[in-house]
Amino acid sequence: QWYKFPGQALGGAYDMGRAYKHMIDANYIGADKYFHARGNYEAAQRGPGGKWAAEVISNGRENWQSFRGSGHEDTAADQAANHHGRNGGDPNDYRPAGLPSKY
């Protein structure tokens, strides 16, 4: 149903932004990949529009970080977490021990 796509995309963008905010707020070593997976997972659960938004945002962010000099290994690991969540994988697979339960 094509008419649902824009709303799904907006919701997915919101999910990605919320995961990013939580990552910044948590400021927890080793939690980066968890928040990547979680944002992508939550966005994709909204439907094709959410999945599309997650992919566009994730790729844009990783391309920007690569341009700024982020290492290839870190970018590849971020993208693996992004794909994992976007394709329905459990974000908790990336959850570090000790991360507060509010996240």
C-alpha positions in Angstrom: 0.0 0.0 0.0 2.0 2.9 -1.4 0.1 5.6 0.5 1.5 4.3 3.8 5.1 4.7 2.7 5.5 8.4 3.6 4.2 7.9 7.1 6.3 4.8 7.6 9.4 6.7 6.4 8.8 9.6 8.8 8.2 7.2 11.7 11.4 5.4 10.7 13.4 8.6 10.7 12.0 9.3 14.1 13.1 5.9 15.3 16.6 6.5 14.0 16.8 9.9 15.7 15.6 8.5 19.0 18.2 5.7 18.9 20.9 8.2 18.1 19.7 10.4 21.0 19.7 7.5 23.4 23.2 6.5 22.2 24.5 10.1 23.0 22.6 10.1 26.4 23.9 6.7 27.4 27.5 7.6 26.6 28.3 3.9 27.2 31.4 2.3 25.9 30.7 -0.6 23.5 27.0 0.3 23.0 27.4 1.9 19.6 26.5 -1.2 17.6 23.5 -1.9 19.8 22.0 1.5 19.0 22.7 1.1 15.3 20.9 -2.2 15.3 18.0 -0.9 17.5 17.3 2.2 15.4 17.3 0.2 12.2 15.2 -2.6 13.7 12.5 -0.2 15.1 12.4 1.8 11.8 12.1 -1.4 9.7 9.2 -2.7 11.9 7.1 0.2 10.6 7.1 -1.3 7.1 8.8 -0.6 3.7 9.0 3.1 4.3 10.6 2.8 7.6 13.1 0.3 6.3 13.9 2.6 3.4 14.4 5.6 5.8 16.7 3.5 8.0 18.8 2.5 5.0 19.1 6.0 3.7 20.0 7.5 7.1 22.4 4.7 7.9 24.2 4.9 4.6 24.4 8.7 4.8 25.8 8.6 8.3 28.4 6.0 7.4 29.4 7.8 4.2 29.8 11.0 6.1 31.9 9.3 8.8 34.1 7.7 6.2 34.6 11.1 4.5 35.6 12.5 7.9 38.2 9.7 8.3 36.5 7.0 10.3 38.2 3.7 9.9 37.0 1.1 7.3 36.7 -1.6 10.0 34.4 0.6 12.2 32.3 1.6 9.2 31.9 -2.1 8.2 31.0 -3.1 11.8 28.4 -0.3 12.0 26.9 -1.4 8.7 26.8 -5.0 9.8 24.8 -3.9 12.9 22.6 -1.7 10.7 21.8 -4.6 8.3 21.2 -7.0 11.3 18.5 -4.7 12.8 17.0 -3.6 9.5 16.5 -7.3 8.4 14.8 -8.2 11.7 17.7 -9.4 13.8 17.4 -8.9 17.5 19.2 -5.7 18.5 20.0 -7.2 21.9 22.6 -9.4 20.1 24.7 -6.2 20.2 23.7 -5.1 23.7 26.7 -4.7 26.0 26.6 -6.0 29.5 25.7 -3.3 32.0 23.9 -1.0 29.7 21.1 0.6 31.8 17.8 -1.1 31.2 16.0 2.1 30.2 17.8 1.7 26.8 
